[in-house]
Each structure stands twice: as structure tokens, then as C-alpha cells.
Amino acid sequence: MRAIGQDTFGGPEVLKVVEVERPEPGPAEVLVRVHAAGVNPTDSWHRGTGGLAGDAAPVRLGWDVSGVVEAVGPGVTLFQPGDEVFGMPRHPLPAGTYAEYVTSPARHLVRKPASLTHVQAAALPLAALTAWQALVDTADVRPGQRVLIHAAAGGVGHLAVQIAKSRGAYVIGTARAAKHDFLRGLGADEVVDYTETDFATAVGDIDVVLDTIGGDYGPRSLRTLRPGGLVVSLASPAEAALAVEARELGLRSTFLVVEADQAGMREIAALAESGTLRAEIATTLSLELAARAHEIGETGRTTGKIVLTVAD
């Protein structure tokens, strides 16, 4: 089968099409014929550095997948060949969804809503699960709470806006002015142009901040919180210091790594099927253009998600 591989860590140019053996599903696994695979910032991180695991050798990239079950391994009762499924297998361990076929633990996938195309479904899992686990599982966002989402028009951000609104929150997003109408269309109550305004002085009494950026955004976000408020960081390498600073101010801060989660995927599928949650597709590219997809993603200017198409 065709897959995207790399021989060394580096920039997008290290990605190339390779021919590898088609995998076989093991116990409690399914083999999925990939129709589409989402592209996420963590893919670029793993391509360049090995990611959290610091792998000694490059791994095959990709975690988002939407496709059709081709075969099932021993002990699988949830799916059978022909079922359309989507999900985020194995994260934070390697999955390799940039390929024509991928194996996955059966319980890392759910049935794809018939109302979604494979491209729409492949755009959801990692980003939507990240938002769900941050806002629902970790922060327990409730009606009336004020939620601040950084990079609100990005892959995680625009889904987080919709999930927070589905929980009854008052949502404030940071984004460039050109993306404000898009975010209001998703339900954002306020939008702050971070290029013109310091969000830390523009908003306050925040219950939950979702920091998708890192750097100084964490410490600055603490200034927006009400007593007992929480920053959920997805990108801050200085989380330990931020947590100490937060505690000294009577606030909270935590760092989140998204995990494979069938219960969360079922919630996401239900929201998508009801029309409450949709992924904005920034662009679609064929599998062999994975390097170009990474180049586009690394501009930091995309609205929504980039998706690789694999099978028709």
C-alpha cells in the first residue's frame, strides 16, 4: 500500500510517498481502508522532533481517520467489514493514518454519521476530542460561564467555540479581524483582534481559558480569570511554572494531552449529526501532497482544518 513516510526528522520536505506492507488487524483491532486523514499541528511536531515520546527514529504520521472497515481481528464485536467509521486511533502513540490502510483498536473508533462526508469526518477527531477533553472533561464548562478561546479560528479553536456554546457558555475568541465574522457565525459572543488589542486588558471575569498557543499566552491569560478560574494549556512548555503562578494567585492551570477516547468520540459524533458541531475545511489535498499540507498548516493562517484525501 501507499503511505507517507520519512527517513529523518526535519521540515515538510522530508515527507515522501513510500510503499509498505498492508497491516493486518490484531486482537480487538480493525483494518480501515482510509478515505481521508486530517492534518494537525502535532503532526508537524512529530515530523520534526519525534514529539512527546522523543522517538529515536521517525514514525509514520497521522491520527485523524475516516474510512471503511476492511477486516476485523479476533474479538471485535462492534464493527464488521463495510462499516463506515472515524476516530483518532492510538494517540499519543503512533497511528500512521497518512496511508491507504491503517489498523486501529476497535474502541478508538465510532460509526461515521451518514450526514458527514469522509473529509468532514476526518477533520474532527483529534481537534474535537482535544476541545471536548479540555472544556468538558477537564474544565466541566457549565451554562453561563465565560470561556476565552485563543486562536479561535484554528483547528481546535473553531471546534472549541462550538462545543463551549453547546454547553451554554458565553464564548470569547481571539483572532485576526478578518476571521471575526466566521467566528460570530459559529456562535462566538465576543471576538478580540489580538493584533490590535491586548486580550488581557480587553476581557475579564473569565472562568475557563483554552490556550492553544503557549508562550506568554498562559501567564497573560491568568490576568483575565476570576478567582478559582482555570487555564487549560495545550502548548505551554512552561506548564509547571505557570501552575505555580496560578496557585499563588488563587487560580488553576493544567496541561492537557489528548487521548484516544471512544466515549468522547460518541459525543462528538452526536453533536456533528445534530448539526451542532461542524469542521471548517480550509483545504483538501491528495495523499502525495502531504508535505504541501504541512507547509500550509505551518503558516499559522489557516481557518479550520486541512484534510488529505486518500480513497474515493
N, C-alpha and C positions, 0 to 999 in steps of 0.2 A: 504494500500500500504506500501511498504518498503521505509524507508528513513533513513538518518544518523542524529542522534540526540546526545545530551549531556545533562547531569543533572547539570553540574558545569563547571566553567571555568578551564582551565588547559592545559596540554600538549596533544599531539596526542592521548594518551591512553584514554582520556575522550570520544572520539567519539565511537559510537556504532550504530548498526542497531536497529531501532525501527519500530513498526507497528503503523501507524496513519491513520486517515480517509483520503480518497482521496478528494482533494479540488474540489470545483465547481467554474466555472468562473462567475464572476460578470459582471455588465455592462461594456462594452468596453474591456473585458478580454477574453483570450482564455485559454483553458486547453491543455497542451502539454504533450504527452507521451514522457518521456525523454529517448533518446538513448545514449547520452553522456553528461558529465558535466566536464568542465575544472576546474582545481585546481590552485589557485593563492595565492601569499603571504598574501594578505589581508584576506583570509580565516583563515589562522593561527592566524592572529592578532585578528580577531573577536572571534575565538575559545578561545583564551587565556585571552582576556581583555574586550570584548564587542565592540571594535573598536571605531570609531568616536562618535557613539551615546552613548557609555558607558552604554549599556543596563544593567539593573539590573538583568536580567535573560538571560541565553544563548539563542541564536536564532539558527534556523536551517541554515546550511551553504550552500554556493554555489550561484554564479551569472551567470556563463557561462552555456549555454544550447544549445543543438541541438537535435531536435526531430520532432515529427509529431503532428499536431493539432488533438486533440481528440474531442473537443467540443468548441463551441463559445458561449459567453454570449450575452445578448441583445445589439444591436447597433453596432456589429462588421461587417464591410464591406470588410475588407482587406483580410481575410482568411476564409477558410472553412475546415471542417474535412478532413483529408488526406493530407493537405499541409505540406511539409517539411520546417521547419523554424529554425532559430538560432538567438541568441541575448544575451543581458545582462539585464534581467528584474530588474527594481526597484532600482538598485544601486544609492545611498549608503544605501537605506533602505533594510531590509532583503528580500530575494527571496526564498531561500531553494531549489536550483536546485540539491542538492545531494539527489535525490528521484526518484521514478518511475514516478511520475506526478508532474507538477508544473503549477500554474496559472501565467499569465503574462498580463500586459496591452498589447493589440494587437500592439500598435505602439512602443513598445520596441523591437519588433522582425522584421525580414525581411525573405524573402524566401531564403532557402539554395541553393546555386548553385549546380546543378546536378553533377558537376565535383568533388565536395568535398564529402568525407565520413562524417558521423556524428562525428567521432573522430576528423577529421581535422577541421570541422566547430566549434566544441565545444572548440577547443584550441584558437580560435581567439577573441571572443567578448571583454572581459574586457581588455586584454593586448593590442589588436589592437586599441580599442577605446581610451585607455589611450595615446598611442603613437600618434594617429590621433589628439586628442584634444590638446595635448601638442605641437606638431610640426606644425599642420595646423591651428587649430582654435586659439591657443594662440600665437604661435611664427610666424605664416604666413611664413614658410620657402619658400624661392624662389630659382630659379636656380642660381648656382654659390656660394651660401652661404656655409660657413664652419660650420658643425654641429658636436659636440662632444657628444657621447652617452656612458654613463657609464654602466658597466655590460652589454655590448652589445650582449653577447651570451645568456642572460637570457630571461625570458618570454616576458617582454615588450621590452627589448633591441633589440632582433633579429628582431622583427617586426618593431621597430622604424628605424632600419637601412634600411629596405626595403622601408618604407614609405618615409623617407628622400630622398632616391635615386630616388623614383618615382617623387619627386618634383624637381629633378635636382640638389640636394645639393652635396657638397663634404663631405663625411662622414668619421669621425674618431671614432673608438671604443676602449674602454678599456676592456681587457680580459686577462686571462691567456694564455700563449704561445700555449698550446695545442688546443685552440679554434680559433686561428688566421686563419687557412685555412678555417674553417667553415664560419667565418665572411667575408673573402675575396670572398668566393663563393656566399655570399648574396649581394655582391657589395661594401663592405666597401673599401674605398680608402687607409686608413691607419689603423693600429691596434697597440695599445700600451700595452705592458705587464706591468700591474700596480704592479706586484710583483718584477719587476726588475728596473723599471723606474718611476720617479715622473712625472705623466702626466702634471702637472702644469708647468714643465720646458721643457717638450718634445714637446708641441704643443702651438700654439698661433694664434692670429688673428681670434678667433672663434666668429661666430655670435650668435649661439644658443648652449647651453649645456642642455642636458636632464639628470638630476641627479636622478637616480633610487635608490641610496644608502643612502644618507643622511649623518649625522655625519659631519666630516670635509670636505667631498667632495664638499659641497656647497661653503664654503669660499675659498677652493683651486681652484675651478673652476672659480671663479671671476678673478683669475690671468691669465686665458687663453683668456679672452674676449677682443675683440676690443671695442673702445668707442661706447656706446649705445647697447652693446651686452646684451643678456638675458640668465639667468639661469631659467629653469623650473624645480622645485623640486617636486618629488613625495613622498619623505620620510623624509624631514627635519623637526624635531620638533621645530627647532630654526629659522623658516622662518622669523619672524618679525625682529630679529636681523640681519639676512642675507640681508633682503630688505634694512635696514638702511645702512649697509656697502656698498651695491651695489650702492645706490644713492650717497653716499659720493664719490664714485669712478667714477661717471658718467655712471653707469651701471644699469641693471634692474634685479630683481629677483621676482619670483612669485611661489606660491604653488598651485598645481592642485589636485583636487579630481575628478575622472572620473564620468560622469553622463550618465544615460540611454539616448540614442540618436539614433533615427531611421535614421536621415539623414546621420550621421556618419557611421552607420551600412551599409547603402546602398553603400556608397563609399568603405567600406572595402569589401563588397560582390563583387563589380565590380572589385576591384583590385585582389581579390582571383580568380574570374572567368577568368580573363585575364592571370593568371599565374604570375602576378607582385608581389603578396604577398602570402606567404605560411608559415604556422606554422610548426616549427620543433617539432616533438613529442618525448620527452625524454623517456616517458614510459606510458603504459596504464595499469590500474588496475581495477578490478571489484569493484562495489559499496561498498561491505562489507569490502574492504581493504582501505577505506578512511583514516584510521589512518596511515597506512603504506605510503600512498601517501603524507601525511603531513610530516612524518618523512623524506622521501626522499627530499621533497621540502625544508625543513629547513636545509639541509646540505649546501645550497648555492652553490652547484656544478653542478646543472643540466644545460643542454644545451637545451633551448626551454621550452616546456610545458608538464605538467603531466595531463592526462585525465582519468576520471573514466568512464567506460563503464557500462551502465545500461540495456538497451534492445538491442536485436539483430537487 
